[in-house]
Amino acid sequence: MRAPYEVAVRAQAELGEGPTWDPASGRLVWIDILGARIHTYDPVSGRRTVRTTHQHIGAVKPRAGGGLVLNLRDGVAVLDPGHNFRWLHHEPVPGRRANDAAVAPDGSLWAGTMRYDEAAGGGTLSRITGEASVEVVLDDVAVSNGTGWSPDGRLMYYIDSPTRRVDVFDFADGRPVNRRPLVEIEDGAGFPDGLTVDAEGCVWVALWDGAAVRRYTPAGELDRIVPLPVPRVTACTFAGPDLTDLYITTARVGLASPPALSGSVFVVPGAGKGLAQPAFRG
C-alpha cells in the first residue's frame, strides 16, 4: 500500500520545527532550532534557501508588513524586508531558550520558552504585540509547544509537552480562560509537540517519539493517524496555495541511530483544508 506521505525536503535537521506557510512569497518557512537556521521551501519550483541566525531559534512567522518575526533564545526580534534585524523584546535568561510560537487572530505573537534541561516550571507563554508590549500568559510550564485557535477564534489549544495533554481554553477578549484537557496521549504513543487546526476545527498533533501525526475532532475524539518513518515528529501545518497539503517537520537530535529521513520535512498531499494564518502585526 502506498504511504500517505511524501518527502518534501530531504534534510538532516537536528531539531526541525515550526512549519509555517507564507502566502505572500508562496513558500513554506521552517526552522532548525539547534542548527540556528531558517529554511524556506517553494513547493512549485522546489527552490530552497537557508539563513543562519546568531542564536538558537524557536519559531519564525511572517510579518504583516513584510519580513519575519523571530522567537529567539534571548527574546523576540524582527527582520524587515531588507533583512535588517532589531529586537522587539530582549530578555536573556541563563539556561532558557525560545520554543514554539503562534500568531493569534488579533495579530499578536504568542511565544513560548523552555529551559534547556526541560525543568518543570522553567518555561513561559507570553503575548507580544507589534508595539512591543509583553504579557506573560502562562508562567509555570516545562516545554511550551503547540498553540492554535479554533476557526471562530473562541477556543485556544495549547500543549505543554511533558503533561502529555492537549489543553483547550475558552478565548474571550484576547485572553484564555477555563483551561481543561481536550486530549490525553496514552503511554507509549509519544509526547504531543506542535499542532495545527484545520477548517473543520479539528486539531492535528505531532507526536515526539510517536512516529505519527494525529487528528482529533473538536470533541477530542481520535479521527485519523498519519504514520511516519521517523520517531521524532515535531510540528505540522497546512500549506500550498489552497492550504490542502499537510507539511510535517521532524528531528534527529538525541537518536543514537536516527533513521535516514530523520530531520526531513514530509508532506501529505490533500490531507484536508487548513486555515489561513494571520501575519504578525508588527
VODOMAR-23941 format. One record per residue: residue in three letters; x negated, y negated, z of N, C-alpha, C, O, CB in turn. Coordinates in steps of 0.1 Angstrom, whole numbers, padded with zeros to 4 digits, always signed. Glycine has a CB too. Layout:
N
alaXYZXYZXYZXYZXYZ
...
END
This chain:
282
met-0008+0012+0000+0000+0000+0000-0009-0012+0000-0019-0013+0007+0009+0000+0012
arg-0005-0022-0008-0013-0035-0009-0012-0043+0004-0002-0044+0010-0007-0043-0021
ala-0024-0048+0008-0025-0056+0020-0017-0068+0019-0016-0074+0008-0039-0059+0024
pro-0010-0073+0029-0002-0086+0028-0011-0098+0027-0005-0109+0024+0007-0087+0040
tyr-0024-0097+0029-0033-0109+0029-0042-0108+0017-0045-0098+0011-0040-0110+0042
glu-0048-0120+0014-0060-0121+0005-0070-0129+0012-0067-0136+0022-0055-0128-0008
val-0083-0128+0008-0094-0136+0013-0094-0149+0006-0097-0149-0006-0108-0128+0013
ala-0091-0160+0012-0091-0173+0006-0105-0178+0005-0110-0183-0005-0082-0183+0013
val-0112-0178+0017-0126-0183+0018-0134-0172+0025-0132-0170+0037-0126-0197+0025
arg-0144-0167+0018-0153-0157+0024-0163-0165+0031-0171-0172+0025-0159-0147+0013
ala-0164-0164+0044-0173-0172+0052-0177-0164+0065-0172-0153+0067-0167-0185+0056
gln-0187-0169+0072-0192-0163+0084-0192-0173+0095-0201-0175+0102-0206-0157+0083
ala-0180-0180+0097-0179-0190+0107-0180-0183+0121-0174-0173+0123-0165-0197+0106
glu-0188-0190+0130-0189-0184+0143-0175-0185+0150-0171-0175+0156-0199-0192+0151
leu-0169-0196+0149-0156-0198+0156-0147-0207+0146-0144-0218+0149-0157-0205+0170
gly-0142-0200+0135-0133-0207+0126-0120-0210+0133-0115-0202+0141-0131-0198+0114
glu-0115-0222+0131-0103-0227+0138-0096-0238+0130-0100-0242+0120-0107-0232+0152
gly-0084-0241+0136-0077-0253+0132-0073-0256+0118-0075-0267+0113-0084-0264+0137
pro-0068-0246+0110-0065-0249+0096-0054-0259+0095-0044-0258+0103-0061-0236+0089
thr-0055-0269+0086-0045-0280+0085-0044-0283+0070-0054-0285+0064-0049-0292+0094
trp-0032-0285+0065-0030-0289+0051-0030-0304+0051-0023-0311+0058-0017-0283+0046
asp-0038-0309+0042-0039-0324+0039-0032-0326+0026-0038-0324+0015-0054-0329+0039
pro-0019-0331+0026-0012-0332+0013-0018-0343+0004-0016-0343-0008+0003-0335+0016
ala-0024-0353+0010-0030-0364+0003-0041-0360-0007-0042-0364-0018-0035-0375+0012
ser-0049-0350-0002-0060-0345-0010-0057-0332-0016-0065-0328-0025-0072-0344-0001
gly-0046-0325-0012-0043-0312-0017-0054-0302-0013-0057-0293-0021-0043-0312-0032
arg-0058-0303-0001-0069-0294+0004-0065-0289+0018-0058-0296+0026-0082-0301+0005
leu-0070-0277+0021-0070-0271+0034-0082-0277+0041-0093-0276+0036-0069-0256+0034
val-0080-0282+0054-0091-0286+0062-0092-0276+0074-0082-0273+0080-0090-0301+0067
trp-0104-0271+0077-0106-0262+0088-0120-0264+0094-0128-0271+0088-0103-0247+0085
ile-0122-0259+0106-0135-0262+0113-0141-0249+0117-0135-0238+0119-0132-0271+0124
asp-0154-0250+0120-0162-0240+0128-0166-0247+0140-0175-0255+0140-0174-0234+0120
ile-0159-0244+0152-0162-0251+0164-0176-0251+0168-0183-0261+0170-0153-0246+0175
leu-0182-0239+0169-0196-0238+0174-0206-0241+0163-0217-0244+0167-0198-0224+0180
gly-0202-0239+0151-0211-0243+0140-0211-0258+0138-0219-0263+0130-0207-0236+0127
ala-0202-0266+0144-0201-0280+0143-0199-0284+0129-0206-0293+0124-0213-0287+0149
arg-0190-0278+0122-0188-0281+0108-0173-0283+0104-0164-0276+0110-0193-0269+0099
ile-0170-0292+0095-0157-0294+0090-0157-0289+0075-0166-0293+0067-0153-0310+0090
his-0148-0280+0073-0147-0274+0059-0135-0279+0052-0124-0281+0059-0147-0258+0060
thr-0135-0280+0039-0123-0282+0031-0123-0271+0020-0133-0266+0015-0123-0296+0025
tyr-0111-0268+0016-0109-0258+0005-0097-0262-0004-0086-0265+0001-0106-0244+0011
asp-0100-0263-0017-0089-0266-0027-0084-0253-0032-0092-0247-0040-0095-0276-0038
pro-0072-0249-0029-0067-0236-0034-0065-0236-0049-0064-0225-0055-0054-0232-0027
val-0064-0247-0056-0062-0247-0071-0076-0245-0078-0077-0236-0086-0056-0261-0075
ser-0086-0253-0074-0099-0252-0081-0108-0243-0074-0118-0238-0080-0105-0266-0081
gly-0106-0239-0061-0115-0231-0054-0127-0239-0048-0135-0233-0042-0120-0220-0062
arg-0127-0252-0050-0138-0261-0046-0138-0261-0031-0128-0263-0024-0137-0275-0052
arg-0150-0261-0025-0152-0261-0010-0162-0272-0007-0171-0275-0015-0157-0248-0005
thr-0160-0279+0004-0170-0288+0010-0173-0284+0024-0164-0278+0031-0165-0303+0008
val-0184-0289+0029-0188-0287+0043-0195-0299+0048-0204-0305+0042-0198-0274+0045
arg-0190-0304+0060-0196-0316+0066-0200-0312+0080-0192-0306+0088-0187-0328+0066
thr-0212-0315+0084-0217-0312+0098-0214-0323+0107-0217-0335+0104-0232-0308+0098
thr-0209-0320+0119-0207-0331+0129-0219-0330+0139-0227-0321+0139-0194-0329+0137
his-0220-0341+0147-0232-0342+0156-0229-0334+0169-0238-0334+0178-0235-0356+0159
gln-0218-0328+0171-0215-0321+0183-0203-0311+0180-0197-0312+0170-0212-0330+0196
his-0201-0302+0189-0190-0292+0187-0177-0299+0185-0174-0309+0192-0189-0282+0199
ile-0169-0294+0176-0156-0300+0173-0145-0290+0175-0146-0278+0171-0157-0304+0158
gly-0134-0295+0181-0123-0286+0185-0112-0286+0175-0105-0277+0173-0118-0290+0198
ala-0110-0298+0168-0099-0299+0158-0102-0311+0149-0109-0320+0153-0085-0300+0165
val-0095-0311+0137-0096-0322+0128-0082-0323+0122-0076-0313+0118-0107-0321+0118
lys-0077-0335+0120-0064-0338+0114-0065-0350+0105-0072-0359+0108-0053-0340+0125
pro-0056-0350+0095-0056-0362+0086-0050-0374+0093-0042-0373+0102-0048-0359+0073
arg-0055-0386+0089-0050-0399+0094-0040-0405+0084-0042-0403+0072-0062-0409+0097
ala-0031-0412+0089-0021-0418+0080-0027-0428+0070-0022-0429+0059-0010-0425+0088
gly-0037-0435+0074-0044-0445+0066-0055-0439+0058-0063-0447+0052-0048-0456+0074
gly-0057-0426+0058-0069-0420+0051-0079-0417+0061-0081-0423+0072-0074-0429+0041
gly-0087-0407+0058-0098-0402+0067-0093-0392+0076-0082-0386+0074-0104-0414+0075
leu-0100-0390+0087-0097-0379+0097-0098-0384+0111-0105-0393+0114-0106-0367+0094
val-0091-0377+0120-0093-0379+0134-0099-0366+0139-0095-0355+0135-0079-0382+0142
leu-0109-0367+0148-0117-0355+0153-0116-0354+0168-0117-0363+0175-0132-0357+0149
asn-0113-0342+0172-0113-0338+0186-0127-0332+0189-0129-0320+0186-0102-0329+0190
leu-0136-0340+0194-0150-0336+0196-0153-0333+0211-0145-0335+0220-0159-0347+0191
arg-0165-0327+0213-0169-0323+0226-0167-0335+0236-0162-0333+0247-0183-0318+0226
asp-0171-0347+0232-0172-0358+0242-0160-0368+0240-0160-0378+0246-0184-0365+0240
gly-0150-0364+0232-0138-0373+0231-0132-0372+0217-0135-0363+0209-0142-0387+0234
val-0124-0382+0214-0117-0383+0202-0122-0394+0193-0124-0405+0198-0101-0384+0204
ala-0125-0391+0181-0131-0401+0172-0124-0401+0158-0116-0392+0156-0147-0399+0170
val-0126-0412+0150-0120-0412+0137-0131-0414+0127-0141-0421+0129-0110-0423+0136
leu-0129-0408+0115-0136-0411+0103-0127-0418+0093-0117-0413+0090-0142-0398+0097
asp-0131-0430+0089-0123-0437+0079-0126-0432+0065-0134-0423+0064-0126-0453+0079
pro-0118-0436+0055-0120-0430+0042-0134-0431+0036-0138-0424+0028-0111-0437+0032
gly-0142-0441+0042-0156-0443+0037-0165-0434+0046-0178-0436+0045-0160-0457+0038
his-0160-0426+0055-0168-0417+0063-0175-0425+0074-0185-0420+0080-0178-0409+0055
asn-0170-0437+0078-0176-0444+0089-0170-0438+0102-0158-0436+0103-0173-0459+0088
phe-0178-0436+0112-0175-0430+0125-0173-0440+0136-0181-0449+0137-0185-0419+0129
arg-0163-0438+0144-0161-0446+0156-0153-0438+0166-0144-0431+0163-0154-0460+0153
trp-0157-0440+0179-0150-0433+0190-0137-0440+0192-0136-0453+0192-0158-0433+0203
leu-0126-0433+0194-0113-0438+0198-0112-0436+0213-0106-0445+0220-0102-0431+0191
his-0117-0425+0218-0117-0423+0233-0129-0414+0236-0131-0403+0231-0104-0415+0237
his-0138-0420+0244-0151-0413+0247-0151-0410+0262-0151-0419+0270-0163-0423+0243
glu-0152-0397+0265-0151-0392+0279-0159-0379+0280-0153-0369+0281-0136-0391+0283
pro-0172-0380+0280-0180-0368+0281-0179-0362+0295-0179-0369+0305-0195-0371+0279
val-0177-0349+0296-0176-0342+0309-0185-0330+0308-0183-0321+0300-0161-0337+0312
pro-0196-0330+0317-0205-0318+0316-0198-0305+0316-0189-0303+0325-0216-0319+0327
gly-0202-0296+0307-0196-0283+0308-0183-0281+0301-0177-0270+0301-0195-0278+0321
arg-0177-0292+0295-0164-0292+0289-0165-0295+0274-0174-0303+0270-0155-0301+0296
arg-0157-0289+0266-0156-0293+0252-0142-0294+0247-0132-0290+0254-0164-0282+0244
ala-0140-0299+0235-0127-0300+0229-0123-0287+0224-0131-0278+0221-0128-0310+0217
asn-0110-0285+0222-0104-0273+0216-0093-0277+0207-0094-0288+0201-0099-0263+0227
asp-0083-0269+0205-0072-0272+0196-0065-0285+0198-0065-0290+0209-0062-0260+0196
ala-0059-0290+0187-0051-0303+0188-0040-0302+0178-0041-0294+0168-0061-0315+0186
ala-0030-0311+0180-0019-0311+0170-0014-0326+0170-0016-0333+0180-0008-0301+0174
val-0007-0329+0159-0001-0343+0158+0014-0341+0161+0020-0333+0154-0004-0349+0144
ala+0019-0349+0170+0033-0349+0174+0041-0356+0163+0036-0363+0155+0035-0355+0188
pro+0055-0354+0164+0063-0361+0154+0062-0376+0154+0064-0383+0144+0078-0358+0157
asp+0057-0382+0165+0055-0397+0165+0042-0401+0160+0039-0413+0161+0058-0402+0179
gly+0033-0392+0156+0020-0395+0151+0009-0396+0161-0002-0399+0157+0021-0408+0144
ser+0012-0393+0174+0002-0392+0184-0006-0379+0183+0000-0369+0178+0008-0395+0198
leu-0018-0379+0188-0026-0367+0188-0025-0361+0202-0028-0367+0212-0041-0370+0184
trp-0022-0348+0202-0022-0340+0215-0035-0331+0215-0035-0321+0208-0009-0332+0217
ala-0045-0335+0222-0058-0330+0221-0061-0321+0234-0059-0326+0245-0068-0341+0220
gly-0065-0309+0231-0069-0300+0242-0083-0299+0245-0092-0302+0237-0064-0286+0239
thr-0087-0296+0258-0101-0293+0262-0101-0280+0270-0091-0275+0274-0106-0305+0270
met-0114-0276+0272-0116-0264+0280-0131-0264+0284-0139-0271+0278-0113-0251+0272
arg-0134-0257+0295-0148-0256+0299-0154-0245+0290-0147-0235+0286-0149-0252+0314
tyr-0167-0246+0288-0174-0236+0281-0173-0222+0288-0173-0212+0281-0189-0239+0279
asp-0172-0222+0301-0171-0209+0308-0157-0205+0310-0154-0195+0317-0178-0211+0322
glu-0147-0213+0304-0133-0209+0304-0127-0209+0318-0118-0201+0321-0131-0196+0297
ala-0133-0216+0328-0128-0216+0341-0114-0221+0342-0110-0231+0335-0137-0225+0350
ala-0106-0215+0351-0092-0219+0353-0092-0233+0358-0099-0237+0367-0085-0209+0363
gly-0083-0241+0353-0081-0255+0357-0091-0264+0352-0091-0276+0355-0081-0255+0372
gly-0100-0260+0343-0111-0268+0338-0107-0276+0325-0115-0284+0321-0123-0261+0335
gly-0095-0273+0320-0091-0279+0307-0079-0288+0309-0073-0289+0319-0088-0269+0297
thr-0076-0296+0298-0065-0305+0298-0058-0305+0285-0064-0300+0275-0070-0320+0302
leu-0046-0311+0285-0040-0315+0272-0036-0330+0274-0029-0334+0283-0027-0306+0270
ser-0041-0338+0264-0039-0352+0265-0032-0358+0253-0034-0353+0242-0052-0360+0267
arg-0024-0368+0254-0017-0375+0243-0025-0388+0241-0028-0396+0250-0002-0379+0247
ile-0029-0390+0228-0038-0401+0224-0031-0408+0212-0028-0402+0202-0052-0397+0221
thr-0030-0421+0213-0023-0429+0203-0034-0436+0194-0046-0436+0198-0014-0439+0208
gly-0030-0441+0183-0039-0449+0175-0044-0461+0181-0054-0467+0176-0032-0452+0162
glu-0037-0466+0191-0042-0478+0199-0051-0474+0210-0055-0482+0218-0030-0486+0205
ala-0055-0461+0210-0065-0456+0220-0059-0455+0234-0067-0454+0244-0077-0464+0220
ser-0046-0455+0236-0041-0452+0249-0041-0437+0251-0039-0429+0242-0026-0457+0250
val-0045-0433+0263-0047-0419+0266-0039-0415+0279-0039-0422+0289-0062-0416+0269
glu-0031-0404+0278-0024-0399+0289-0026-0384+0290-0024-0377+0281-0008-0402+0287
val-0030-0380+0302-0032-0366+0304-0018-0360+0307-0012-0364+0317-0042-0363+0316
val-0014-0351+0299-0001-0345+0300-0001-0332+0309+0007-0330+0317+0005-0341+0286
leu-0011-0324+0306-0013-0312+0315-0028-0312+0320-0037-0314+0312-0010-0299+0307
asp-0030-0311+0333-0043-0312+0338-0048-0300+0345-0058-0300+0353-0044-0324+0348
asp-0042-0288+0343-0046-0276+0350-0045-0264+0341-0037-0255+0344-0037-0274+0363
val-0052-0265+0330-0052-0254+0321-0066-0248+0320-0076-0254+0324-0047-0258+0307
ala-0067-0236+0314-0080-0230+0312-0085-0232+0298-0095-0238+0295-0080-0215+0316
val-0078-0226+0288-0081-0227+0274-0070-0233+0266-0061-0226+0262-0085-0213+0268
ser-0070-0246+0265-0058-0253+0258-0059-0250+0244-0069-0252+0237-0059-0269+0260
asn-0048-0244+0239-0048-0239+0225-0036-0244+0217-0032-0256+0218-0048-0224+0225
gly-0029-0235+0210-0019-0239+0201-0008-0248+0206-0003-0246+0217-0012-0227+0195
thr-0004-0258+0199+0006-0268+0202+0014-0270+0190+0009-0272+0179+0000-0281+0208
gly+0028-0271+0191+0036-0274+0179+0050-0277+0184+0054-0276+0195+0037-0262+0170
trp+0058-0282+0174+0071-0287+0177+0081-0280+0168+0078-0276+0157+0072-0302+0175
ser+0094-0279+0173+0105-0274+0165+0108-0283+0154+0105-0295+0154+0117-0271+0174
pro+0115-0278+0144+0119-0287+0132+0126-0299+0136+0125-0310+0130+0127-0279+0122
asp+0135-0299+0146+0142-0311+0150+0135-0319+0161+0140-0329+0165+0156-0307+0156
gly+0123-0315+0165+0115-0322+0174+0120-0321+0189+0115-0329+0197+0114-0336+0170
arg+0129-0313+0192+0135-0312+0205+0128-0302+0214+0130-0302+0226+0149-0309+0204
leu+0119-0294+0208+0112-0284+0216+0097-0285+0213+0093-0288+0202+0117-0270+0213
met+0088-0283+0223+0074-0282+0221+0069-0269+0226+0073-0264+0236+0067-0294+0229
tyr+0060-0263+0218+0054-0250+0221+0040-0252+0225+0033-0260+0219+0056-0240+0209
tyr+0035-0244+0234+0021-0246+0239+0015-0233+0244+0022-0224+0250+0021-0257+0250
ile+0002-0231+0242-0005-0219+0246-0017-0223+0255-0025-0231+0250-0010-0211+0234
asp-0018-0218+0267-0030-0217+0275-0034-0202+0274-0028-0194+0282-0027-0223+0290
ser-0044-0199+0266-0046-0185+0262-0047-0175+0273-0041-0164+0272-0058-0185+0254
pro-0054-0178+0284-0055-0167+0295-0042-0163+0301-0041-0153+0307-0065-0171+0305
thr-0032-0172+0300-0019-0168+0306-0012-0157+0298-0003-0151+0303-0010-0180+0307
arg-0016-0155+0285-0010-0145+0276+0004-0149+0272+0012-0140+0269-0011-0131+0282
arg+0007-0162+0274+0021-0167+0271+0021-0177+0260+0011-0184+0258+0027-0172+0283
val+0032-0178+0253+0036-0189+0245+0047-0196+0253+0058-0190+0255+0040-0186+0230
asp+0044-0208+0258+0054-0215+0266+0062-0225+0257+0057-0229+0247+0048-0223+0277
val+0074-0228+0261+0083-0238+0254+0087-0249+0264+0090-0246+0276+0095-0231+0248
phe+0087-0261+0260+0092-0272+0268+0104-0279+0260+0105-0278+0248+0081-0283+0270
asp+0113-0285+0268+0122-0295+0262+0113-0307+0259+0105-0311+0267+0134-0298+0271
phe+0116-0313+0247+0108-0325+0244+0117-0337+0242+0124-0337+0232+0099-0322+0231
ala+0117-0346+0251+0126-0358+0251+0118-0370+0253+0110-0371+0263+0137-0356+0261
asp+0121-0381+0245+0114-0393+0247+0098-0392+0247+0091-0399+0254+0118-0400+0260
gly+0094-0382+0239+0079-0380+0237+0073-0373+0249+0060-0374+0250+0073-0393+0236
arg+0080-0367+0258+0075-0360+0269+0080-0346+0270+0092-0344+0269+0078-0368+0282
pro+0071-0336+0274+0075-0323+0276+0080-0320+0290+0073-0324+0299+0064-0313+0272
val+0091-0314+0291+0097-0311+0305+0103-0297+0304+0105-0291+0294+0107-0322+0309
asn+0106-0292+0316+0112-0279+0318+0104-0268+0311+0109-0261+0302+0126-0279+0312
arg+0092-0266+0315+0083-0255+0309+0088-0241+0313+0092-0239+0325+0069-0257+0314
arg+0089-0232+0304+0092-0218+0306+0086-0210+0295+0083-0214+0284+0108-0217+0307
pro+0084-0197+0298+0079-0188+0288+0088-0185+0277+0100-0183+0279+0074-0174+0295
leu+0083-0186+0265+0090-0181+0253+0087-0166+0250+0095-0158+0247+0088-0190+0241
val+0074-0164+0250+0068-0150+0247+0057-0147+0257+0049-0156+0260+0063-0150+0232
glu+0057-0135+0261+0045-0129+0268+0039-0118+0260+0046-0108+0257+0049-0124+0283
ile+0026-0120+0257+0019-0110+0249+0015-0098+0258+0008-0100+0268+0006-0116+0242
glu+0018-0086+0254+0016-0074+0262+0001-0071+0262-0007-0074+0253+0024-0063+0257
asp-0003-0064+0273-0017-0059+0274-0021-0051+0262-0013-0043+0257-0019-0051+0287
gly-0033-0053+0257-0038-0045+0246-0035-0051+0232-0039-0047+0222-0032-0032+0246
ala-0027-0062+0232-0023-0069+0219-0031-0081+0217-0029-0088+0207-0008-0072+0219
gly-0041-0084+0225-0049-0096+0224-0043-0108+0232-0034-0107+0240-0050-0100+0209
phe-0049-0120+0229-0045-0132+0236-0040-0142+0226-0045-0143+0215-0057-0138+0244
pro-0029-0149+0229-0024-0159+0219-0034-0171+0218-0040-0175+0228-0011-0165+0224
asp-0036-0175+0206-0046-0186+0203-0039-0197+0196-0031-0205+0203-0058-0181+0194
gly-0040-0200+0183-0034-0210+0177-0020-0207+0172-0016-0195+0172-0041-0215+0165
leu-0011-0217+0169+0002-0214+0165+0006-0224+0154+0001-0235+0153+0012-0214+0176
thr+0017-0220+0147+0024-0230+0138+0038-0226+0138+0042-0215+0140+0018-0229+0123
val+0047-0236+0135+0061-0235+0135+0066-0236+0121+0062-0246+0114+0068-0245+0144
asp+0075-0227+0116+0080-0228+0102+0093-0236+0102+0099-0240+0112+0081-0214+0097
ala+0098-0237+0089+0110-0245+0087+0122-0239+0093+0132-0246+0095+0112-0247+0072
glu+0122-0226+0096+0133-0219+0103+0132-0220+0118+0141-0215+0125+0134-0205+0099
gly+0122-0227+0123+0120-0228+0137+0113-0216+0144+0112-0215+0156+0133-0230+0144
cys+0108-0207+0136+0101-0195+0141+0086-0199+0144+0080-0208+0137+0101-0183+0131
val+0080-0193+0154+0067-0196+0158+0057-0185+0154+0059-0173+0158+0066-0198+0174
trp+0047-0188+0146+0037-0179+0142+0025-0180+0151+0020-0191+0153+0033-0181+0127
val+0020-0169+0157+0010-0169+0167-0002-0161+0163+0000-0149+0160+0015-0164+0181
ala-0014-0167+0163-0026-0159+0160-0031-0152+0173-0030-0158+0184-0038-0169+0155
leu-0035-0140+0172-0039-0132+0183-0054-0129+0183-0059-0121+0176-0031-0119+0183
trp-0061-0135+0193-0075-0133+0195-0077-0119+0201-0070-0115+0211-0081-0144+0205
asp-0085-0111+0195-0087-0097+0198-0074-0089+0196-0073-0078+0202-0091-0096+0213
gly-0066-0094+0188-0053-0087+0184-0052-0083+0170-0043-0076+0166-0042-0095+0188
ala-0062-0088+0161-0062-0085+0147-0049-0087+0140-0045-0079+0131-0067-0070+0146
ala-0042-0098+0144-0029-0100+0137-0024-0114+0140-0029-0121+0148-0019-0090+0143
val-0014-0118+0132-0006-0129+0134+0008-0124+0136+0013-0115+0128-0007-0140+0122
arg+0015-0129+0146+0029-0125+0148+0039-0137+0146+0035-0148+0149+0031-0119+0163
arg+0050-0134+0141+0061-0144+0140+0072-0141+0150+0077-0129+0151+0067-0144+0125
tyr+0076-0151+0158+0086-0149+0168+0098-0159+0165+0095-0170+0160+0081-0152+0182
thr+0110-0154+0167+0122-0163+0165+0122-0173+0176+0115-0172+0186+0134-0154+0165
pro+0131-0184+0174+0132-0194+0185+0137-0188+0198+0136-0194+0208+0142-0204+0180
ala+0143-0176+0197+0147-0169+0210+0136-0160+0216+0138-0154+0226+0159-0160+0207
gly+0124-0160+0210+0113-0153+0215+0113-0138+0211+0105-0130+0216+0113-0153+0229
glu+0120-0134+0201+0120-0121+0196+0110-0119+0185+0108-0127+0176+0134-0117+0190
leu+0102-0108+0186+0092-0105+0176+0099-0101+0163+0108-0093+0162+0083-0093+0180
asp+0095-0109+0152+0102-0108+0139+0093-0102+0128+0098-0095+0119+0107-0122+0135
arg+0080-0104+0130+0071-0099+0119+0057-0099+0124+0053-0107+0133+0072-0109+0107
ile+0049-0089+0119+0035-0088+0123+0027-0088+0110+0030-0080+0101+0032-0075+0131
val+0017-0096+0109+0007-0096+0097-0006-0091+0103-0013-0098+0109+0006-0111+0091
pro-0009-0078+0100-0022-0072+0104-0034-0077+0096-0032-0080+0084-0022-0057+0103
leu-0045-0079+0102-0057-0084+0095-0069-0075+0098-0069-0067+0108-0060-0098+0100
pro-0079-0075+0090-0090-0066+0091-0101-0070+0100-0112-0065+0100-0096-0063+0077
val-0098-0080+0108-0108-0086+0118-0101-0088+0131-0089-0091+0132-0114-0099+0113
pro-0109-0086+0142-0102-0087+0156-0099-0101+0160-0088-0103+0167-0110-0080+0166
arg-0108-0110+0158-0106-0124+0164-0100-0133+0155-0106-0141+0147-0120-0129+0168
val-0086-0133+0155-0078-0142+0147-0075-0154+0156-0070-0153+0167-0065-0135+0143
thr-0077-0166+0150-0078-0178+0158-0066-0188+0156-0061-0194+0166-0090-0185+0156
ala-0061-0190+0144-0051-0200+0141-0045-0198+0128-0051-0190+0119-0057-0214+0142
cys-0034-0204+0125-0027-0203+0112-0019-0216+0109-0015-0223+0118-0018-0191+0112
thr-0017-0218+0096-0008-0229+0092-0003-0226+0078-0009-0218+0071-0017-0242+0092
phe+0008-0233+0075+0013-0232+0061+0007-0243+0053+0006-0254+0057+0029-0233+0061
ala+0003-0239+0041-0004-0249+0032+0000-0246+0018+0008-0237+0014-0019-0247+0034
gly-0006-0255+0009-0003-0255-0005+0008-0265-0008+0015-0270+0001+0002-0241-0009
pro+0010-0269-0021+0019-0280-0024+0034-0277-0019+0041-0287-0016+0019-0281-0039
asp+0038-0265-0019+0051-0262-0014+0052-0256+0000+0062-0251+0005+0058-0252-0024
leu+0040-0255+0007+0039-0251+0021+0045-0237+0023+0052-0234+0032+0047-0261+0030
thr+0042-0228+0013+0047-0214+0015+0037-0204+0017+0040-0192+0020+0055-0210+0002
asp+0024-0208+0017+0013-0198+0019+0007-0200+0033+0004-0211+0037+0002-0200+0008
leu+0006-0189+0040+0001-0189+0054-0014-0187+0054-0019-0176+0050+0008-0179+0063
tyr-0022-0197+0058-0036-0196+0059-0040-0193+0074-0034-0198+0083-0043-0209+0054
ile-0050-0184+0075-0054-0179+0088-0069-0180+0090-0076-0175+0081-0049-0164+0090
thr-0074-0186+0101-0088-0186+0104-0092-0175+0114-0083-0171+0121-0092-0200+0110
thr-0104-0172+0114-0109-0161+0122-0123-0164+0127-0130-0174+0123-0110-0148+0114
ala-0128-0156+0136-0141-0159+0143-0149-0146+0144-0144-0135+0143-0139-0165+0157
arg-0162-0147+0145-0171-0136+0147-0179-0137+0160-0187-0128+0164-0181-0135+0135
val-0178-0149+0167-0185-0151+0180-0182-0140+0190-0171-0136+0191-0182-0165+0185
gly-0193-0135+0197-0191-0125+0207-0189-0111+0203-0188-0102+0211-0180-0129+0215
leu-0190-0108+0190-0188-0095+0185-0202-0089+0182-0210-0094+0174-0179-0094+0172
ala-0205-0077+0188-0218-0071+0186-0220-0067+0172-0231-0068+0166-0220-0059+0196
ser-0209-0061+0166-0210-0057+0152-0197-0062+0145-0188-0054+0142-0211-0041+0151
pro-0197-0075+0141-0185-0080+0135-0182-0074+0122-0191-0072+0114-0186-0095+0134
pro-0169-0071+0119-0166-0067+0105-0170-0077+0095-0171-0089+0098-0150-0065+0104
ala-0172-0073+0083-0178-0081+0073-0171-0094+0070-0176-0104+0067-0180-0073+0060
leu-0157-0094+0072-0149-0105+0069-0147-0114+0081-0139-0124+0080-0136-0101+0063
ser-0152-0111+0092-0150-0119+0104-0156-0133+0101-0167-0135+0096-0157-0113+0116
gly-0148-0143+0105-0152-0157+0102-0147-0162+0089-0149-0174+0086-0167-0158+0102
ser-0140-0154+0081-0134-0158+0068-0120-0164+0071-0115-0163+0082-0133-0147+0059
val-0115-0171+0060-0101-0176+0060-0093-0167+0051-0097-0164+0040-0101-0191+0055
phe-0082-0163+0056-0073-0154+0049-0060-0162+0045-0057-0172+0051-0069-0142+0057
val-0053-0157+0035-0040-0163+0031-0030-0152+0028-0033-0141+0023-0042-0172+0018
val-0018-0155+0033-0007-0146+0030+0003-0154+0020+0010-0162+0025+0001-0141+0043
pro+0002-0151+0007+0010-0159-0002+0025-0157+0000+0029-0145+0002+0006-0155-0017
gly+0032-0168-0001+0047-0166+0000+0052-0161+0014+0062-0154+0014+0052-0158-0011
ala+0044-0164+0024+0048-0159+0037+0061-0165+0043+0068-0158+0051+0037-0161+0047
gly+0064-0177+0039+0076-0184+0044+0076-0198+0039+0071-0201+0029+0076-0183+0059
lys+0082-0206+0047+0082-0221+0044+0078-0229+0056+0085-0228+0067+0097-0225+0039
gly+0067-0236+0055+0062-0244+0066+0069-0257+0067+0077-0262+0058+0048-0245+0065
leu+0065-0264+0078+0070-0278+0080+0059-0288+0076+0047-0285+0078+0074-0280+0095
ala+0063-0299+0069+0053-0309+0067+0048-0315+0080+0056-0319+0088+0059-0320+0058
gln+0035-0316+0081+0029-0320+0094+0026-0335+0093+0021-0340+0083+0016-0313+0097
pro+0030-0343+0104+0027-0357+0104+0012-0360+0105+0004-0352+0110+0034-0364+0115
ala+0008-0371+0099-0006-0375+0100-0008-0384+0113+0002-0389+0118-0010-0383+0087
phe-0020-0384+0118-0023-0392+0129-0021-0407+0126-0027-0412+0116-0037-0389+0135
arg-0014-0414+0134-0012-0429+0132-0022-0437+0139-0020-0442+0150+0002-0433+0136
gly-0034-0437+0133-0045-0444+0140-0057-0445+0131-0067-0451+0134-0048-0438+0153
END
